[in-house]
């Protein structure tokens, strides 16, 4: 036997899943607090400075 489903409920559940996925994507892109964003950017800048400081200076030929 097949399972009887209510099409209205199935449609609403599908729409909820789509909205939830979109919300998760937006949270990943924009959901970080400003102090955390600033700290992460400062760490990237520091890592770049450390890397540049360890580069050997060679003349370009």
N, C-alpha and C positions, 0 to 999 in steps of 0.2 A: 504494500500500500504506500502511496505517496503521502507526504506530509502536507496538510492544508495550511496555507499561509494567508494572512491578511495583507493584501497588496498595499494598502494605505500605511500600515505599520512597517512593512518592508521598505517602502519608499522613504518614510521618515527616518528609519534607522540608517539607510544609505546616506541620506543627506546629513545626518549627524556625524557619520564617519568621515565624510568629506570635509565638513567644517572643522572637526577635531584635527584632521591631518593638516589642514591649512593653518590652524591655530598653533600647532606644534612647530610648523615651519617658521611662522612669524616669531614665535617665542625664541627659537634658536637664532634667528637673525637679529632680533631687536630686543630680546628680553634680558639682556645683561645690564646690571646697574652701572651707572657712570663711574663710581670709584673702582669697580672691578675692571671696566674697560680701560680706564686710565692706568691702572696698575699693570695690566697685560701689555699695553702699548709701551710703558716705561721699561718693562722687562725685555721686550723685543728690541727697543732702542739700545739698551745696555748690552745685549748680546751682540748686536751689530757692531758697537764700539769695541767690544772685547775682540771680536773676530778681526776687525780692521787693525787693531793694535798688534796682533800677532802675525800680520802679513809681512813677508820679506820685501823690502824695497829693492826692486831690480829695475835697471834702466830699460826702457822700451827700445827694442832694436828693429 
